[in-house]
Amino acid sequence: MSDIPVWDTASIYAGFSDPQYQADQSALKKASARLLKLLKVFPQGKGRQQAIARLLELFDKADALAEQLNSFAYMVYSTNTRNEEAVSQMNLNEELLLPLRDAEVRFRALWAKTGIAPSDLLKDFPELKPYKLALAEAKTLAAHQLSPQEEALAADLERAGADAWSRLQSSLSSTLTAPWDRGTKTVTELRQLAAHADRKVRAQAFELELGVWKANETAFAASLNGVKGHSVIMNRRRGWKGPLELSALQSRLSPRALETLLSVMEESLPVFRRYLQAKAKVLKVPALAFYDLFAPVGKDTRKYSWAEAKEFLMRCFSAFSPELAEFTAMAFDKGWIHAKPMEGKVGGAYCTSLPLSREPRVLSNFDGTFGEVKTLAHELGHAWHFWLLRKKPHVFHSYPMTLAETASTFAETLVTEAALAESSPEAALFILEQSLQDCTQVVVDILSRFRFEKAVFERRETSELSAREFSDLMAQAQKSTYGVLDDSKLHPWMWAVKGHYYSAGLAFYNYPYAFGQLFALALYGLSRQGPSFVGVYQDLLKATGVRTANQLARQAGFDLEDAAFWRQGIAVIEKQVSEFERRVHGR
């Protein structure tokens, strides 16, 4: 497949030595210094509103510069992880961000003290209307932050503390190996064998993987205790009731909406258990082991050329939105996709935004399978979301994870449904089961992760946890959610595997994926009402950075605090489960 492309970066920077790249680094440094200076000489009485408007303008510019520089440096690194200059530049950009973070802390404290009502500010400066939500959040955060000096110290200590523990988990989990045949395999490679067609291979890889995690569990337990201990201490000192209160704010989701989402996930578990039991029947086992969750069912032998992938995606997207299809053609034709697998390139896929260049870039590792076509659809959904916002101030781009997955999951669903409609019975069964695999991970497994993390935080308030305690909590969470797996073949060390637990600043990192999945599926169900939905959908995406999730839902005519909305997403999954059962029982 020699036609698989790498991306074109000429319209961004020619490289790290590009004068424009260096000028943008200098501009970020100057913007942060300017912000700090203005904050020190903030006027009293008249002129305060004018000063606030000026500060917001500068923050917008600085945030765009920071995202541009960080995105480019990571783009270079991710296509060649041995590039030492890229690593150096990522570290340099991280250093450049410290004054900007300090300025944000100082602005929040100052804004809260002014006593200016956002409505009064917006009356005099209507152009600042998009900042209404950000200003409200700034006042809330100001009530939960330490002094600027203490926050600066906390940021420095986090880099040497919680972040260091996080890096240890990342480094260990990416390099640990186990003997395999006459050589070795990393734990990542062992985990990939969970999708092998031969159950004996899956079981062998699983047992070896568990052995590796167990042998290193002390280091992982120290890392997780370090990260969660940091979060507990900082949440307490900042006056948060707990990590979930902060997480809901970061997700721009009301506590009641989060509670409703979790309750619908809970009530949907029997639907997923039907699927897991049907899959066990196909695999001819009494109950699935954890290593059977990703076992293939059916067969899809099709291979897409790069041109065929483009044609298929455009056809799928055209049926929903000609604009989305036109954007996809542009992304292919302008070299915005790095799809060629290469030595030293990171695995998986991602989309990144270049706000100053007003262009997105997508990285994937295209192998011609439908799975990779679906991955392209997912990342192009992210890219289109950015494209709709490219000409707006940077505040529009600051949307939370809960809403970041909407366009990507929606695009992926369009492609999956189209592929199911035109595939052979065996290929359709494979695609259907792959979709259910993904949904099970996003709803059932993420619910288990939520329960695990909640229990960890509760215990970490008073003491450190041993590796055995972490594993016991994980096994308990898996039993209570999956429900029908073989209890003797669970994955108690999943807490060591998932890097999401090791983020000090993003507790409960996982449930936003479930939100995104069910939110997008519910929107997909609504999209069948007719072509008028396209405009509603685009307007919703354009407002993700300036409205809360609840406000966006009301804008589109539904209520996130009403379980009936979330059940529309589950209904899409249940329809797939019923179809899977029909095909399985008819085999």
Summary of the structure (lengths in Angstrom):
residues: 587
radius of gyration: 24.3
end to end distance: 34.8
largest distance: 77.9
contacts: 1932
relative contact order: 0.11
helix: 71%
strand: 3%
